[in-house]
Amino acid sequence: MAQQGTYQIVCKTTDQRYIGATWGKAGFNQRWAGHRSDLRRGLHRNPQLQAAWTLYGESDFHWGILDVLPADKELCLQREKTYFDTCDRDTLFNVHFGDPRPARLPPAPRLPQRHTQATKDRMSAKRKGVAQSAALIAARTEGRRRARAARAAAAQGLSQDVSSEPSSAPSVLKDVSSNCNIESP
């Protein structure tokens, strides 16, 4: 089973941080992969963290493990709350500080991206008169079926532990910062 506990995502420029906890089947690597994926796509549920990621870029963020704990939800959430209580909240990206969390915050608002008329005309001209083969249609259908199955498996927690690139593996941090006075357990 993957390691669980508390972690942080730190913006090097502002020294602001997002503190989180993971327990159960999802370990640190899977949580980091999820955060990173949402941030790269501009869909992270924390608007402050997303805004900083967009402004400063991925290279300005550091991921680190604060505590490795037993796979106990209450213990992980309690330790996370300890960090919230001892850190200066102005230095945190977190929106909820150990309070009951909503099932899912809405994604940060995005500006609509519309194609220009010239682009629409080029795309239309390119598709006109092109017959789609049965093999192409079957391949596209199979790809969609696989994507749906992967999303369903991930939602049920059946996906394998995400192994990220060596450079993105979390580092173990004990010094949270001068803004947080935490004693290691």
Buried (B, 14 or more C-beta within 10 A) or exposed (E): EBBBBBBBBBBEEEEBBBBBBBBEBBBBBBBBBBBBEBBEEEEBBBBBBBEBBEEBEEEBBBBBBBBBBEBEEEBBBBBBBBBBEEBEEEBBBBBEBBEEEEEEEEBBEEEEEEEEEEEEEEEEEEEEEEEEEEEEEEEEEEEEEEEEEEEEEBEEEEBEBBEBEEEEEBEEBEEBBEBBEBEEE
